[in-house]
Amino acid sequence: MYNSGARVSEIIALAQDQVCFGSSTFLHLKGKGRKERSIPLWPHTAHVLKSWFHELQQKGGGPLAFPNARGACLSRDGVDYLLRKAVQNAALNCFSLNNKRVSCHVIRHSTAMHLLQAGVDIAVIALWLGHESIQTTHMYVEADLATKERALQKVAPVQGKFARFKADDALMQFLNSL
């Protein structure tokens, strides 16, 4: 989910044939409004998926990438349950996770924020997440203080003292006459 930034609905409906393995592996996602997009995967993610699909085929699994115990689509609750278990395991080494609320949507937002912080253009992030409009993606720019700080560092502060403007008598007379 993190690698793709996919919605939960896209992950639970993902079929194995929507993962295209090759020199660069990608997911072909079908999102809201029947919009389709392709998302590249890291080599490590591709390797894990390839192994998982091989394991599914050995068990006689169907076309789903992530079936439940009965071979049907996972439910949102099923994905939440698996995520809670993963967070509990991770919290053994990262204690701060005990105080955080981690959800599938938080993972999606994390993907977007990390892409933004890595310097990826906001239009590319909108395409990556399958947003209808770049305006939807703009909230990540608003929320990212680090990006604002980098922008501030590009603007050099003015050196020296500021001269205070002092109006002459003619200007003051004119302004008073208005």
ABEGO torsion letter per residue (X at the ends): XAAAGBBAAAAAABBAAABBBEABBBBBBBBBGGBBBBBBBBAAAAAAAAAAAAAAAAAGBBABABBBAAGBBBBAAAAAAAAAAAAAAAAAABAAAAABBBBAAAAAAAAAAAAAAAGBBAAAAAAAAGBABAAAAAAAAAABAAAAAAAAAABBBBBEBBBBBBBBAAAAAAAAAX
